[in-house]
Amino acid sequence: MDYGFIAIGIVVLVLIVFFTIKLSKKQKNKNKQVALVSTYEALFDALGRRENILDVSIEHKRLKVKVKDIKSVKTNILKELEIPAVLTDNELKLLVKENAEEIFNFLKNNKGGLK
């Protein structure tokens, strides 16, 4: 009889630990998504927002962004975001280490303005 209560206690304890870990992971994913969106918006600002972005394309982990006015690009923000950039004429080539496809989609969808 005592072993039955011990077994039930162990099962309850395992369930509590399991759900605590699961909820913790969900919260971390949510925080990561918020951080990514703010990074995307910071990059959008660094490129001069919708007024300055003419076109966006992607090659592997490189984003090519054509801009109207290169002087509107805020290089200090690019440095803060640790995104290396190479300038040729009015085109920036950005080496994005992580989430290149997501950043490309964000810039492509929002070059007409944030919703």
Backbone hydrogen bonds in HBPLUS format (Angstrom, degrees):
<---DONOR---> <-ACCEPTOR-->    atom                        ^
c    i                          cat <-CA-CA->   ^        H-A-AA   ^      H-
h    n   atom  resd res      DA  || num        DHA   H-A  angle D-A-AA Bond
n    s   type  num  typ     dist DA aas  dist angle  dist       angle   num
A0004-GLY N   A0001-MET O   3.21 MM   3  5.28 131.0  2.46  97.1 109.4     1
A0006-ILE N   A0002-ASP O   3.16 MM   4  6.41 154.5  2.22 144.8 152.2     2
A0007-ALA N   A0003-TYR O   2.90 MM   4  6.07 157.9  1.95 144.8 150.7     3
A0008-ILE N   A0004-GLY O   2.97 MM   4  6.19 159.0  2.01 145.4 151.2     4
A0009-GLY N   A0005-PHE O   2.89 MM   4  6.03 157.3  1.94 143.7 150.4     5
A0010-ILE N   A0006-ILE O   2.91 MM   4  6.16 154.8  1.97 149.1 155.6     6
A0011-VAL N   A0007-ALA O   2.97 MM   4  6.22 161.3  2.01 150.1 155.0     7
A0012-VAL N   A0008-ILE O   2.94 MM   4  6.16 164.5  1.97 153.2 157.2     8
A0013-LEU N   A0009-GLY O   2.94 MM   4  6.09 159.2  1.98 146.1 152.2     9
A0014-VAL N   A0010-ILE O   2.89 MM   4  6.11 159.3  1.93 151.8 157.1    10
A0015-LEU N   A0011-VAL O   2.96 MM   4  6.20 158.8  2.00 149.9 155.7    11
A0016-ILE N   A0012-VAL O   2.96 MM   4  6.21 157.6  2.01 150.6 156.5    12
A0017-VAL N   A0013-LEU O   3.03 MM   4  6.27 164.9  2.05 151.8 155.3    13
A0018-PHE N   A0014-VAL O   2.88 MM   4  6.05 161.8  1.91 150.4 156.0    14
A0019-PHE N   A0015-LEU O   2.98 MM   4  6.17 170.6  1.99 155.3 156.4    15
A0020-THR N   A0016-ILE O   2.98 MM   4  6.08 152.2  2.06 146.6 154.8    16
A0021-ILE N   A0017-VAL O   3.01 MM   4  6.20 162.1  2.04 152.8 156.7    17
A0022-LYS N   A0018-PHE O   2.98 MM   4  6.21 159.9  2.02 148.9 155.1    18
A0023-LEU N   A0019-PHE O   2.96 MM   4  6.05 164.5  1.98 147.1 150.6    19
A0024-SER N   A0020-THR O   3.00 MM   4  6.11 152.2  2.08 142.5 150.7    20
A0025-LYS N   A0021-ILE O   3.00 MM   4  6.27 154.7  2.07 150.5 156.1    21
A0026-LYS N   A0022-LYS O   3.12 MM   4  6.41 155.8  2.18 147.0 153.3    22
A0027-GLN N   A0023-LEU O   3.06 MM   4  6.30 158.6  2.11 148.1 153.3    23
A0028-LYS N   A0024-SER O   3.03 MM   4  6.30 155.3  2.09 146.7 153.4    24
A0029-ASN N   A0025-LYS O   2.96 MM   4  6.19 160.3  2.00 151.1 155.9    25
A0030-LYS N   A0026-LYS O   2.97 MM   4  6.20 154.2  2.04 147.0 154.3    26
A0031-ASN N   A0027-GLN O   2.92 MM   4  6.18 160.7  1.96 150.7 155.5    27
A0032-LYS N   A0028-LYS O   2.87 MM   4  6.07 152.9  1.95 147.3 155.3    28
A0033-GLN N   A0029-ASN O   2.96 MM   4  6.18 154.3  2.03 146.0 152.2    29
A0034-VAL N   A0030-LYS O   3.08 MM   4  6.37 157.2  2.13 149.0 154.7    30
A0035-ALA N   A0031-ASN O   2.99 MM   4  6.23 157.6  2.04 146.6 152.8    31
A0036-LEU N   A0032-LYS O   2.88 MM   4  6.13 153.8  1.95 148.4 155.7    32
A0037-VAL N   A0033-GLN O   3.01 MM   4  6.24 161.0  2.04 150.1 154.4    33
A0038-SER N   A0034-VAL O   3.07 MM   4  6.32 159.7  2.11 148.2 153.5    34
A0039-THR N   A0035-ALA O   2.94 MM   4  6.16 145.5  2.06 142.7 152.7    35
A0040-TYR N   A0036-LEU O   2.84 MM   4  6.12 156.2  1.89 151.3 157.9    36
A0041-GLU N   A0037-VAL O   2.93 MM   4  6.17 159.8  1.97 150.0 155.2    37
A0042-ALA N   A0038-SER O   2.93 MM   4  6.08 148.6  2.03 138.2 146.9    38
A0043-LEU N   A0039-THR O   2.94 MM   4  6.19 156.7  2.00 149.6 155.4    39
A0044-PHE N   A0040-TYR O   2.85 MM   4  6.11 154.0  1.92 146.5 154.7    40
A0045-ASP N   A0041-GLU O   2.89 MM   4  6.16 152.2  1.97 145.0 151.8    41
A0046-ALA N   A0042-ALA O   2.88 MM   4  6.12 155.6  1.94 145.2 152.5    42
A0047-LEU N   A0043-LEU O   3.01 MM   4  6.25 142.3  2.15 147.0 155.8    43
A0049-ARG N   A0044-PHE O   2.94 MM   5  5.23 151.9  2.02 160.9 155.4    44
A0048-GLY N   A0045-ASP O   3.01 MM   3  5.25 160.0  2.05 109.4 115.6    45
A0074-LYS N   A0046-ALA O   2.72 MM  28  4.62 156.4  1.78 137.4 145.0    46
A0052-ASN N   A0049-ARG O   3.15 MM   3  5.81 149.8  2.24 116.7 124.1    47
A0053-ILE N   A0049-ARG O   3.30 MM   4  6.46 142.5  2.45 151.1 161.7    48
A0068-LYS N   A0052-ASN O   2.84 MM  16  5.08 146.8  1.95 135.7 146.6    49
A0054-LEU N   A0066-LYS O   2.73 MM  12  5.30 165.2  1.76 151.4 153.7    50
A0055-ASP N   A0066-LYS O   3.39 MM  11  5.09 156.2  2.46 126.4 129.3    51
A0066-LYS N   A0055-ASP O   2.87 MM  11  5.09 158.2  1.92 143.0 150.2    52
A0057-SER N   A0064-LYS O   2.85 MM   7  5.11 151.0  1.93 145.7 154.0    53
A0064-LYS N   A0057-SER O   2.80 MM   7  5.11 169.0  1.82 142.4 146.2    54
A0059-GLU N   A0062-ARG O   2.82 MM   3  5.11 160.8  1.86 155.2 160.8    55
A0062-ARG N   A0059-GLU O   2.78 MM   3  5.11 162.9  1.81 134.1 138.4    56
A0096-VAL N   A0061-LYS O   2.87 MM  35  5.46 157.4  1.92 176.5 175.7    57
A0063-LEU N   A0094-LEU O   2.83 MM  31  5.03 160.4  1.87 147.4 152.3    58
A0094-LEU N   A0063-LEU O   2.77 MM  31  5.03 164.5  1.80 152.3 156.6    59
A0065-VAL N   A0092-LEU O   2.82 MM  27  5.13 164.6  1.85 152.7 158.0    60
A0092-LEU N   A0065-VAL O   2.82 MM  27  5.13 167.8  1.83 148.8 149.4    61
A0067-VAL N   A0090-ASN O   2.84 MM  23  5.52 166.8  1.85 162.7 167.2    62
A0072-SER N   A0069-ASP O   3.10 MM   3  5.59 155.4  2.16 111.2 118.5    63
A0073-VAL N   A0070-ILE O   3.18 MM   3  5.49 160.6  2.22 107.3 113.4    64
A0077-ILE N   A0074-LYS O   3.17 MM   3  5.69 133.3  2.40 108.7 119.1    65
A0078-LEU N   A0074-LYS O   3.40 MM   4  6.84 156.1  2.46 144.5 151.1    66
A0079-LYS N   A0075-THR O   2.94 MM   4  6.23 151.5  2.02 149.0 156.5    67
A0080-GLU N   A0076-ASN O   3.01 MM   4  6.27 154.7  2.08 140.8 147.6    68
A0081-LEU N   A0077-ILE O   2.90 MM   4  6.16 151.4  1.99 149.2 156.9    69
A0083-ILE N   A0078-LEU O   3.04 MM   5  5.45 175.1  2.04 157.3 158.8    70
A0082-GLU N   A0079-LYS O   2.97 MM   3  4.84 149.7  2.06  98.6 108.1    71
A0095-LEU N   A0084-PRO O   3.02 MM  11  5.53 163.7  2.04 154.0 159.1    72
A0086-VAL N   A0093-LYS O   2.91 MM   7  5.09 149.4  2.01 137.2 147.3    73
A0093-LYS N   A0086-VAL O   2.82 MM   7  5.09 157.8  1.87 148.4 155.9    74
A0088-THR N   A0091-GLU O   2.93 MM   3  5.32 166.1  1.95 158.5 163.1    75
A0091-GLU N   A0088-THR O   2.82 MM   3  5.32 153.6  1.89 133.5 142.5    76
A0103-ILE N   A0099-ASN O   2.94 MM   4  6.16 163.7  1.97 158.6 163.2    77
A0104-PHE N   A0100-ALA O   2.87 MM   4  6.03 160.5  1.91 149.5 155.4    78
A0105-ASN N   A0101-GLU O   2.98 MM   4  6.22 163.8  2.00 148.1 151.9    79
A0106-PHE N   A0102-GLU O   2.90 MM   4  6.12 156.1  1.96 146.6 153.6    80
A0107-LEU N   A0103-ILE O   2.90 MM   4  6.14 170.1  1.91 158.7 160.1    81
A0108-LYS N   A0104-PHE O   2.83 MM   4  5.96 165.2  1.85 155.8 160.8    82
A0109-ASN N   A0105-ASN O   2.87 MM   4  5.87 162.0  1.90 147.1 152.1    83
A0110-ASN N   A0106-PHE O   2.96 MM   4  5.95 139.8  2.12 142.9 153.7    84
A0111-LYS N   A0107-LEU O   2.93 MM   4  5.64 112.6  2.40 144.3 153.2    85
A0113-GLY N   A0110-ASN O   2.68 MM   3  4.88 161.7  1.71 114.2 118.8    86
